[in-house]
């Protein structure tokens, strides 16, 4: 199954549960095929959890949801080695990360110590406990949510944690007419139980391999690097796009081209995904730090001011 066939099946299936958010579903599916993780930041009740559950149900893989709270421990995520008196030996009990799709709900409500338990898992797809390394399931995909409004009892995600999310996006409210369809779908009970899988984990792995082979012209690679460097020198920016962020832009651009049925990346692919890649990675200075939308303004200004390469982008 090609990436475009797979993505269309997944997005169509997700749309049975999530009304009017095809662009958001496309972004999440693209990040899955690019091998990244997703941070959903929006107010409660906009469908973040439903999107994650719909994706897991559509792929037919193992799904776990864990509610992040201040008393959540790292061992709840990774697992724990305990002494079993029945066997007189130590036994490892797996934690929540041993799954394919992990929903980290309200991730910023857990302490930094617990948040850090995900760092190795998200980047290296493995965890190390008591000197033993455990390889996680393939695919392994984290969708985390956080509330941008309420700050009581929350712990802001550190830079290292944010950098491990390939993209950050929100859901937003449906349009007025879309609410009617939403009520018809969800007003009578648990509609998610009727959702069936349209692909397998093997289909996902095959599509990911195809995405990695999408052609990226060297001028477009240089364009991505130039955009990243501009974020580092932009006014009021303390920390710009990292090397990991550059590689994320490359993988996401390739996956988006594949999802849209092309064998090569275009400048429009890069310009479309770059705000989702870059905005949450910017660390701003002074009074700009808490100004809503400032990072988006900076990225928009960089994209509009930088010359776009003009070539034949196909192989």
N, C-alpha and C positions, 0 to 999 in steps of 0.2 A: 504494500500500500504506500503510495507516494505521500509526502508531507501535506500537499494540498488536499488530497482525498481524505486523509486522516483528520486534518484540522477542520475541514468542513463537517465531517461526521460528528466530531466532538462539539464544535460550536453549535451546530443544529440541535444536538441533544441537550446541551446546557441551556439553550434558549427556551426549552420546554419549561424550565424552572425559573430562569432569570429573564425577565421581560425588558426588552428595549436596551440591552447592554451588549450587543454583539461585538462592538469595538473592544470592550473590556474583556470579554471572553476570548477574543482573538489574541489580545496581549498576553493573557495568562497561558493560553495554549502555546503561543510562540515561545514564551519563557520556559515552559516545560520541555519543548523540543530543543531549546538552546542549552539545556542542562543547568538552568539557573533556579533561583528562588524568588518569591514574590512577596512584597509588603503591601497590604491593603490598608490605607489610612482613610477612615471615614467615620461619620457619626453612627451610633448604634442603629440597627434595624434597616440597613440599606441593602442587605443581601450578601455580605462578605462571607459569612459562614455557609450560606446556601450555595454560593459559587464554588467554594472548595469541595463541599460534599457532592455537588452535581458533577464536578470534574472527576472525582474519585469513582463515583458510580458509573460514569460514562466509559471509563477505562477498564473497570472491572478489576481493580487492584485493592490491596489492603489500605484502609484509611483509619487514621486515629486522630481524635481531637482532644487536646489537653487545654484546660482553662488555666491560664497563668495567673497566679495570685501571689501575694507577698510571702506566704508560707510554703510555696512550692520549692522543692529541693532539687539540686542537680541530679540526684539519683532517680528521681521520678521520671526524668527524661532519658537518661542513659542506661539505667539499670543498677543493680547492686549485687555484690558478692556477699553471701551470708552463709553461716555455718548451719548445716542441716543435721540435727541430732539423729535423724533416722538412718542416715548413711555415714555419719561421723566424718563428713567431708564438707568442703566449701562448694557451694553451688551458685551459679550466676543466673539471676533473674533479669530478663530483658526489660528495658524501659520503653517509653512511648516512641523513641526514634526508630525502633525496629519495625518499620512500616514502609509503604511506598509514598503515600501522601500524608503529610503531617500538618494539621491545622493548629498553629500556635495562637490561640485566641487571646486577644488583649495582651500581647507579649510584653508590653511595657509595664505591666502590673507586677511582674516578678522582679526579684532583686538582681543586680548585676551578676552576682555569683551564679544564679540559676540561668540567666541569659547566656552567660559564657559557656555553659554546657553544650550549646548548639554550635559553637564556632567551628570546631573540628568536623562535626557532622555535616554542616552546610557546605563547607569548602572542600573537604577531602573525602566525603561520603564514607566516613569511618569514625569510630570512637575508640578511645583507649581507656581501659579501666584496670587498675591494679597491675599495670605493666603489660596487659594483654590487649591487642588490637582486634576489633571486630569490624568486619566489612558490612556496611548497611545494604539494604535491598536495592535492586536496580530495576526501575528508576527509583530515586529518592528525591522527593520534591517537598519543600516547605512553603506553605502559605501562612504568613503571619498577619494578624490584624492589630490595629491600635486605634484608639479614639483620639482625634486631634483637639478635642474641646476640653474634656475633663482632665485635670492634672493632679487631683488629689489622690494620693496613694499610688502614684506611678513613678517609674524610674526611666528617664530618657535613655534611648538606645545609644550606646557608645559608637564612636566612629567605626571601629572594627566590625561591630555587628551590622551596622547599616551597609557597610561596604560589601557584605556577603549577600545582600539582596540584589539580584540582577536588576530588577525594576521595582519602582514604587508607583502605585496608582490608587485611585479611589473608585467608588461605585457611583455616587450621586443618586439623586431621586429620579424616578421615572417621570416621563411626561404625563400630563393629565389624562390623555386618552389611553395611555398604557396601563394606568391603574385599573381600568375596567378588565383588561385581560389578566392582570395580576390577581384580581379578586376572584375571577372565574377559575384560575389555576390553583390558588392556594386557600381560597375561602372556605372550602369544604373539609379540609384536613391535611394529612401528610401526603402531599403529591409526590414527594421524593421517592417513596416506596415503589412507585410505578415506573421509575426510570431504570432502563436496562443498559448494559454495557454494549458499546458499539465497536470496541477494539480491545486488544490485549496488551500486556506489558511488552511482549515481543514486538508488536506493531510500533509501540513508542520507541523502543531501542533501534529498530530498523529506520524509522523516520529521522531519529537523531543523527544516525550515521550519514544519511543522505544530506541532511542540513550542513554537516561539516564539510561536504564536498562542493558546496555552492561557491561559485567563482567570485572573488573579491579583487578588483583591479588595484594595482599598487598605488595609483593616484587616490583612490578612495580610502585605502588604508592610511595614506598620508593625511587625507582630509580628517579622518577620525582623530589622529594624533594631534593635528593642528587645533581642532576644537577642544580637545582635552587640555592642551597647553594654554589655551586662552582662558580656560576656567581657573587656572592657577595664578594668572596675572590680573584677573578682573578686579575692579575696585570693590572693596568691602569683603573680599573673599580671603579667608585665612587658609583654607585647605580646599584645593580643587580636586579634579578627577584623578583617581589613582591608576596605577598600571592595571590592577584588577578591573577597574571601571572601563579602561580602553578595551581589554579583551572581552568584557561583557558586551560592549557596543559592537564588536566584530561578530561575536556569536549570535547576538540578537538580530543584527542586520541580515546575516545569512539565513537564520531561521525565518525571518519575516519574508524574505524573498522567496524561500521555498514554500511557505504557507500561501503566498499569493501567486504561486505557479510559475516562478521564474528560476532559471538556473544561474543567475548572476545578481549581484547587489547593485542597486542604483543609488544616486545621491538622495532621492526621496525616501528610500528606506532608512537611511542614516538620520536624516532630518526628522523623520517621524518618531523614531525610537529614542533619539538622544535625550530629550527632556525626561523621559521615564528612567533613563539610565543615570542621568547626571544630577538631577535636582536634589535628591535625598543624600547625595554624597558631598554636597557643598557645605562647608562650615563657614558661616558668615561672622563678621566682626561687629563690635559696637552695637548701636541701636538697631541694626538690621537683623540681628539674630532672631528676634521674635516677630518680625514683621511678616505677616502672611503674604505669600506670593512673591517675595523678593527673589528667591532662588529661581523661580520660573521666569521672572523679568530678566534676570542676568543671562540665563540660558537662551531665552528668546532673542536678546540683543546680540549675543555671540553668533547665533545661527544666521541672523539677518545681516550681520556685518562681514562675515567671512565669505570670500569668493568660493563658488562651488565649481569643482572640476567639470570639464565638458569633454567627454570622450565617447567612444563606442564601448559600453560596459560589458557587452557579451564576450564570451571566450573567443 
